[in-house]
Amino acid sequence: MSKALWPAVSGAIARDHQVEVIANNLANVNTNGFKKDDVAFKEYLSKNEKLDDEGKDILRSPIKDKDLYRLEGRDQSFVVVNGTHPVHRTGGFKVTDNPLDVALEGPGFFEIATSQGIRYTRAGSFKLSSEGRLVTSEGNPVLSASTAGEDAIRSPASEAAGRYISVDGREGQLHINDKGEIYMGEDKIADLSIVEFTDLKPLRKSGGLNFENKDSKNVPVSAQNTAVKQGMIETSNVNPVEEISNLIRANRLFEQDLKAMKTVDNMMGKEVNEIGKF
């Protein structure tokens, strides 16, 4: 493949990925608690990012076109996707008057237990399981704040079973105040475990509406700047007008990359069929 094709081909591949992400955002415009994704790009420069040349004569992976067309010291530049990142902008709030619907006003997250470990979510549309436990819409137990302090926040889900919130056998109306304290009638039964992160970048989506903390040094702490709103849910933070505009722009840029590829292909054809005759 000609070196001139790489920027256009890589750009088209990157834009195709962006279109898929935007389409997923639009598909979840009405999903309560959903956080939109953004795609980051970067320029790849072979001189800056090429690997050690030791053993390059032995191919240890499937042969690619650039293995056949050695750069021989020349630089190679093209576009690569530098990751897909969630946007933690707060969505709107919708009043439901359901006592099990809870929204968070502020940067906090609910702490929940899943089969993969502790996860975090902003989706507060809770329900009661058949055992009388407070669970998410996906059936994951919602955790209570532990008296063991911050160490409990880093515990695996298997050690969090003692923090499940149960209202089975209790009488009275369920009430949750703005501090996350849960009452059944006059009796306090638990405190919702709500945590905050100093850095949101290590948080990655982990199935459904949950997030996983990918950095062990990014320790969550008990929420100090988050208020709980009972009878409300946070809606998706996707702005459909903005996403449609981004989708149109991404499609037009994709078309420009295809035109550039066609132009280079025509030039290569003339080089072979016309210039070669002289």
Backbone hydrogen bonds in HBPLUS format (Angstrom, degrees):
<---DONOR---> <-ACCEPTOR-->    atom                        ^
c    i                          cat <-CA-CA->   ^        H-A-AA   ^      H-
h    n   atom  resd res      DA  || num        DHA   H-A  angle D-A-AA Bond
n    s   type  num  typ     dist DA aas  dist angle  dist       angle   num
A0005-LEU N   A0002-SER O   3.01 MM   3  5.55 153.1  2.08 113.2 121.0     1
A0006-TRP N   A0003-LYS O   3.28 MM   3  5.65 144.2  2.41 106.5 115.0     2
A0009-VAL N   A0005-LEU O   2.87 MM   4  6.01 172.1  1.88 168.9 171.7     3
A0010-SER N   A0006-TRP O   2.88 MM   4  5.84 170.9  1.89 157.3 160.3     4
A0011-GLY N   A0007-PRO O   2.95 MM   4  5.88 146.8  2.06 133.2 143.2     5
A0012-ALA N   A0008-ALA O   2.94 MM   4  6.13 153.6  2.01 146.2 152.6     6
A0013-ILE N   A0009-VAL O   3.01 MM   4  6.31 159.1  2.05 151.8 157.3     7
A0014-ALA N   A0010-SER O   2.95 MM   4  6.11 160.8  1.99 147.5 152.8     8
A0015-ARG N   A0011-GLY O   2.90 MM   4  6.07 159.4  1.95 148.1 153.8     9
A0016-ASP N   A0012-ALA O   2.93 MM   4  6.06 148.9  2.03 142.9 151.4    10
A0017-HIS N   A0013-ILE O   3.15 MM   4  6.46 150.4  2.24 143.3 150.3    11
A0018-GLN N   A0014-ALA O   3.03 MM   4  6.37 152.3  2.11 143.9 152.0    12
A0019-VAL N   A0015-ARG O   2.88 MM   4  6.16 155.0  1.95 150.6 156.5    13
A0020-GLU N   A0016-ASP O   3.18 MM   4  6.45 153.4  2.25 142.6 148.9    14
A0021-VAL N   A0017-HIS O   3.09 MM   4  6.41 154.9  2.15 148.4 154.9    15
A0022-ILE N   A0018-GLN O   2.93 MM   4  6.21 164.9  1.96 156.0 159.7    16
A0023-ALA N   A0019-VAL O   2.91 MM   4  6.06 157.8  1.96 147.6 154.0    17
A0024-ASN N   A0020-GLU O   3.02 MM   4  6.27 149.1  2.12 142.3 150.1    18
A0025-ASN N   A0021-VAL O   2.96 MM   4  6.31 149.8  2.06 146.4 155.2    19
A0026-LEU N   A0022-ILE O   2.95 MM   4  6.28 160.6  1.99 153.8 158.1    20
A0027-ALA N   A0023-ALA O   2.97 MM   4  6.16 145.8  2.09 140.8 150.5    21
A0028-ASN N   A0025-ASN O   3.09 MM   3  5.30 142.5  2.24 101.4 112.2    22
A0029-VAL N   A0026-LEU O   3.33 MM   3  5.17 159.4  2.37 109.5 107.1    23
A0031-THR N   A0028-ASN O   3.12 MM   3  4.92 169.1  2.13 104.9 107.6    24
A0034-PHE N   A0031-THR O   3.16 MM   3  5.63 159.5  2.20 137.1 136.2    25
A0033-GLY N   A0234-GLU O   2.81 MM 201  5.39 120.5  2.17 128.5 145.1    26
A0237-ASN N   A0034-PHE O   3.23 MM 203  6.59 156.8  2.29 157.2 161.2    27
A0087-VAL N   A0036-LYS O   2.79 MM  51  5.57 160.8  1.83 161.3 160.5    28
A0038-ASP N   A0085-HIS O   2.82 MM  47  5.34 158.6  1.86 147.7 153.9    29
A0085-HIS N   A0038-ASP O   2.83 MM  47  5.34 159.9  1.87 159.5 162.9    30
A0040-ALA N   A0083-GLY O   2.96 MM  43  5.56 169.0  1.97 171.3 173.6    31
A0082-ASN N   A0040-ALA O   2.60 MM  42  5.09 155.7  1.66 139.2 143.9    32
A0042-LYS N   A0080-VAL O   3.03 MM  38  5.66 151.4  2.11 159.8 165.6    33
A0080-VAL N   A0042-LYS O   3.02 MM  38  5.66 162.3  2.05 164.3 169.1    34
A0044-TYR N   A0078-PHE O   2.66 MM  34  5.29 177.5  1.66 172.3 172.4    35
A0078-PHE N   A0044-TYR O   3.12 MM  34  5.29 148.8  2.22 136.3 145.9    36
A0048-ASN N   A0045-LEU O   3.03 MM   3  5.46 134.7  2.24 109.3 121.2    37
A0049-GLU N   A0045-LEU O   3.01 MM   4  6.15 145.8  2.13 154.0 164.8    38
A0046-SER N   A0076-GLN O   2.93 MM  30  5.19 163.1  1.96 150.9 156.3    39
A0050-LYS N   A0046-SER O   2.87 MM   4  5.07 128.8  2.14 143.1 142.7    40
A0056-LYS N   A0053-ASP O   3.08 MM   3  5.39 143.9  2.22 143.6 135.8    41
A0058-ILE N   A0055-GLY O   3.08 MM   3  5.62 163.6  2.11 114.8 120.0    42
A0067-ASP N   A0064-LYS O   2.93 MM   3  5.34 152.2  2.01 110.5 119.6    43
A0068-LEU N   A0065-ASP O   3.06 MM   3  5.37 140.9  2.21 104.0 114.6    44
A0069-TYR N   A0065-ASP O   3.22 MM   4  6.55 136.1  2.43 141.1 153.3    45
A0074-ARG N   A0071-LEU O   3.10 MM   3  5.11 163.6  2.12 110.6 112.6    46
A0235-THR N   A0092-GLY O   2.80 MM 143  5.19 160.9  1.83 137.5 144.2    47
A0094-LYS N   A0233-ILE O   2.87 MM 139  5.39 163.5  1.90 157.2 162.8    48
A0233-ILE N   A0094-LYS O   2.96 MM 139  5.39 151.4  2.05 144.5 153.4    49
A0096-THR N   A0231-GLY O   2.86 MM 135  5.41 167.9  1.88 142.2 145.9    50
A0097-ASP N   A0231-GLY O   3.03 MM 134  4.18 158.7  2.08 129.5 124.4    51
A0101-ASP N   A0098-ASN O   2.99 MM   3  5.41 167.0  2.01 119.1 123.1    52
A0126-PHE N   A0100-LEU O   3.11 MM  26  5.27 146.0  2.23 145.2 142.9    53
A0231-GLY N   A0101-ASP O   2.72 MM 130  5.03 138.7  1.88 164.5 160.1    54
A0102-VAL N   A0124-GLY O   2.82 MM  22  4.73 162.5  1.85 132.8 138.9    55
A0103-ALA N   A0229-LYS O   2.95 MM 126  5.05 165.7  1.97 137.2 141.4    56
A0229-LYS N   A0103-ALA O   2.87 MM 126  5.05 162.5  1.90 153.5 154.5    57
A0105-GLU N   A0227-ALA O   2.83 MM 122  5.09 175.9  1.83 159.6 160.7    58
A0227-ALA N   A0105-GLU O   2.94 MM 122  5.09 164.2  1.97 137.0 140.1    59
A0109-PHE N   A0195-VAL O   2.81 MM  86  5.40 140.3  1.96 148.1 161.1    60
A0195-VAL N   A0109-PHE O   2.96 MM  86  5.40 154.7  2.03 152.9 155.9    61
A0110-PHE N   A0121-THR O   2.81 MM  11  5.26 162.2  1.84 166.9 160.8    62
A0121-THR N   A0110-PHE O   3.06 MM  11  5.26 151.3  2.14 138.9 147.4    63
A0111-GLU N   A0193-SER O   3.00 MM  82  5.60 145.5  2.13 166.4 163.6    64
A0143-LEU N   A0111-GLU O   3.05 MM  32  5.79 166.0  2.07 157.7 157.1    65
A0112-ILE N   A0119-ARG O   2.97 MM   7  5.43 175.8  1.97 153.0 153.6    66
A0119-ARG N   A0112-ILE O   3.04 MM   7  5.43 168.1  2.06 147.4 150.8    67
A0113-ALA N   A0141-PRO O   3.01 MM  28  5.51 161.4  2.05 156.9 162.7    68
A0114-THR N   A0117-GLY O   3.06 MM   3  5.17 148.5  2.16 128.7 138.3    69
A0117-GLY N   A0114-THR O   3.10 MM   3  5.17 158.4  2.15 104.2 111.0    70
A0120-TYR N   A0211-PHE O   2.98 MM  91  5.03 155.9  2.04 140.9 147.6    71
A0211-PHE N   A0120-TYR O   2.67 MM  91  5.03 142.8  1.80 146.7 158.7    72
A0126-PHE N   A0124-GLY O   3.10 MM   2  5.59 120.7  2.47 106.7  90.6    73
A0127-LYS N   A0135-VAL O   2.94 MM   8  5.55 153.3  2.01 154.8 160.5    74
A0135-VAL N   A0127-LYS O   2.90 MM   8  5.55 173.8  1.90 165.1 167.1    75
A0129-SER N   A0133-ARG O   2.84 MM   4  5.21 157.5  1.89 145.5 152.9    76
A0132-GLY N   A0129-SER O   2.93 MM   3  5.13 160.8  1.97 109.6 114.9    77
A0167-VAL N   A0132-GLY O   2.92 MM  35  5.58 167.9  1.93 161.7 160.6    78
A0134-LEU N   A0165-ILE O   2.84 MM  31  5.56 154.0  1.91 160.8 167.1    79
A0142-VAL N   A0134-LEU O   2.94 MM   8  5.79 174.9  1.94 149.5 147.8    80
A0136-THR N   A0140-ASN O   2.85 MM   4  5.26 152.5  1.92 139.8 147.2    81
A0139-GLY N   A0136-THR O   2.94 MM   3  5.09 161.5  1.97 108.6 114.5    82
A0193-SER N   A0143-LEU O   3.05 MM  50  5.74 158.3  2.10 146.3 139.4    83
A0144-SER N   A0163-ARG O   2.87 MM  19  5.21 146.0  1.99 140.2 151.4    84
A0145-ALA N   A0191-ASP O   2.65 MM  46  5.44 154.9  1.71 147.7 156.1    85
A0149-GLY N   A0146-SER O   3.45 MM   3  6.00 166.0  2.47 110.8 112.3    86
A0152-ALA N   A0149-GLY O   3.24 MM   3  6.02 147.4  2.35 117.8 124.1    87
A0153-ILE N   A0150-GLU O   3.07 MM   3  5.37 142.3  2.21 106.1 116.4    88
A0154-ARG N   A0151-ASP O   3.21 MM   3  5.68 145.9  2.33 107.8 116.0    89
A0155-SER N   A0152-ALA O   3.14 MM   3  5.11 165.4  2.16 106.0 109.7    90
A0159-GLU N   A0156-PRO O   3.00 MM   3  5.54 143.7  2.13 113.2 122.7    91
A0160-ALA N   A0157-ALA O   2.95 MM   3  4.86 153.7  2.02 101.3 109.8    92
A0163-ARG N   A0160-ALA O   2.85 MM   3  5.33 161.4  1.89 118.9 124.0    93
A0164-TYR N   A0161-ALA O   3.33 MM   3  5.64 165.9  2.35 114.5 113.9    94
A0170-ARG N   A0167-VAL O   3.24 MM   3  5.63 161.3  2.28 132.1 130.7    95
A0185-GLY N   A0173-GLN O   2.97 MM  12  5.09 169.6  1.98 136.5 133.5    96
A0175-HIS N   A0183-TYR O   2.80 MM   8  5.08 157.8  1.85 148.4 152.7    97
A0183-TYR N   A0175-HIS O   2.73 MM   8  5.08 162.0  1.76 157.9 163.3    98
A0177-ASN N   A0181-GLU O   3.14 MM   4  5.59 153.5  2.21 147.8 151.1    99
A0180-GLY N   A0177-ASN O   3.00 MM   3  5.47 164.1  2.03 117.2 122.0   100
A0228-VAL N   A0178-ASP O   2.94 MM  50  4.23 165.0  1.97 115.6 120.0   101
A0192-LEU N   A0180-GLY O   2.78 MM  12  5.05 172.4  1.78 149.6 149.0   102
A0182-ILE N   A0190-ALA O   2.78 MM   8  5.31 175.9  1.79 160.6 161.1   103
A0189-ILE N   A0182-ILE O   2.89 MM   7  5.83 160.5  1.93 150.9 157.4   104
A0184-MET N   A0187-ASP O   2.80 MM   3  5.32 160.2  1.84 158.1 160.9   105
A0187-ASP N   A0184-MET O   3.18 MM   3  5.32 154.6  2.24 128.0 123.8   106
A0223-ALA N   A0194-ILE O   2.90 MM  29  5.58 162.0  1.93 145.4 140.2   107
A0196-GLU N   A0221-VAL O   2.79 MM  25  5.48 153.5  1.86 154.9 164.1   108
A0221-VAL N   A0196-GLU O   3.01 MM  25  5.48 162.9  2.04 153.8 158.6   109
A0203-LEU N   A0200-LEU O   3.14 MM   3  5.57 156.9  2.19 113.0 120.2   110
A0214-LYS N   A0202-PRO O   3.06 MM  12  5.16 164.7  2.08 129.0 133.3   111
A0204-ARG N   A0212-GLU O   2.95 MM   8  5.33 162.1  1.99 148.5 153.0   112
A0212-GLU N   A0204-ARG O   2.75 MM   8  5.33 160.1  1.79 153.8 159.7   113
A0206-SER N   A0210-ASN O   2.86 MM   4  5.36 165.0  1.88 135.0 135.1   114
A0210-ASN N   A0207-GLY O   3.20 MM   3  5.91 166.0  2.22 138.8 142.9   115
A0218-ASN N   A0215-ASP O   2.98 MM   3  5.31 151.3  2.07 109.2 118.1   116
A0243-GLU N   A0239-ASN O   2.94 MM   4  6.19 160.8  1.98 159.2 165.5   117
A0244-ILE N   A0240-PRO O   2.92 MM   4  6.02 158.8  1.96 146.9 152.2   118
A0245-SER N   A0241-VAL O   3.07 MM   4  6.26 156.6  2.13 144.8 151.2   119
A0246-ASN N   A0242-GLU O   2.93 MM   4  6.23 153.2  2.01 144.8 152.5   120
A0247-LEU N   A0243-GLU O   2.81 MM   4  6.03 148.0  1.91 145.0 154.4   121
A0248-ILE N   A0244-ILE O   2.97 MM   4  6.23 158.7  2.02 149.8 154.1   122
A0249-ARG N   A0245-SER O   3.07 MM   4  6.28 163.4  2.10 147.4 152.1   123
A0250-ALA N   A0246-ASN O   2.89 MM   4  6.06 161.0  1.93 147.5 152.8   124
A0251-ASN N   A0247-LEU O   2.98 MM   4  6.14 157.5  2.03 147.9 153.7   125
A0252-ARG N   A0248-ILE O   3.02 MM   4  6.26 155.1  2.09 148.5 155.0   126
A0253-LEU N   A0249-ARG O   3.01 MM   4  6.26 159.4  2.05 151.2 156.9   127
A0254-PHE N   A0250-ALA O   2.93 MM   4  6.10 147.5  2.03 141.7 151.2   128
A0255-GLU N   A0251-ASN O   2.97 MM   4  6.24 152.7  2.05 143.9 150.6   129
A0256-GLN N   A0252-ARG O   3.01 MM   4  6.32 148.1  2.11 143.7 152.3   130
A0257-ASP N   A0253-LEU O   3.05 MM   4  6.36 149.4  2.15 143.7 151.1   131
A0258-LEU N   A0254-PHE O   3.07 MM   4  6.43 152.5  2.15 146.3 153.8   132
A0259-LYS N   A0255-GLU O   2.97 MM   4  6.27 152.7  2.05 146.3 153.6   133
A0260-ALA N   A0256-GLN O   2.94 MM   4  6.21 152.9  2.02 144.8 152.2   134
A0261-MET N   A0257-ASP O   2.95 MM   4  6.23 153.3  2.03 146.7 153.9   135
A0262-LYS N   A0258-LEU O   2.99 MM   4  6.26 153.7  2.06 145.7 152.7   136
A0263-THR N   A0259-LYS O   2.90 MM   4  6.14 152.9  1.97 147.2 154.8   137
A0264-VAL N   A0260-ALA O   3.02 MM   4  6.26 163.5  2.05 151.6 154.7   138
A0265-ASP N   A0261-MET O   2.97 MM   4  6.14 153.9  2.04 143.1 151.0   139
A0266-ASN N   A0262-LYS O   2.94 MM   4  6.20 152.6  2.01 146.3 152.9   140
A0267-MET N   A0263-THR O   3.01 MM   4  6.29 155.2  2.07 147.3 154.3   141
A0268-MET N   A0264-VAL O   2.92 MM   4  6.17 157.4  1.97 150.4 156.2   142
A0269-GLY N   A0265-ASP O   2.95 MM   4  6.19 148.9  2.05 141.9 150.8   143
A0270-LYS N   A0266-ASN O   2.98 MM   4  6.29 156.1  2.04 149.4 154.8   144
A0271-GLU N   A0267-MET O   2.94 MM   4  6.17 150.8  2.02 144.3 153.1   145
A0272-VAL N   A0268-MET O   3.09 MM   4  6.33 149.0  2.19 143.8 150.6   146
A0273-ASN N   A0269-GLY O   2.89 MM   4  6.01 170.5  1.90 155.3 158.4   147
A0274-GLU N   A0270-LYS O   2.82 MM   4  5.13 154.4  1.89 134.6 141.0   148
A0275-ILE N   A0270-LYS O   3.13 MM   5  6.60 159.1  2.18 153.9 160.4   149
A0277-LYS N   A0274-GLU O   3.09 MM   3  5.55 157.0  2.15 110.1 117.1   150
A0278-PHE N   A0275-ILE O   3.19 MM   3  5.84 154.7  2.25 116.9 122.7   151
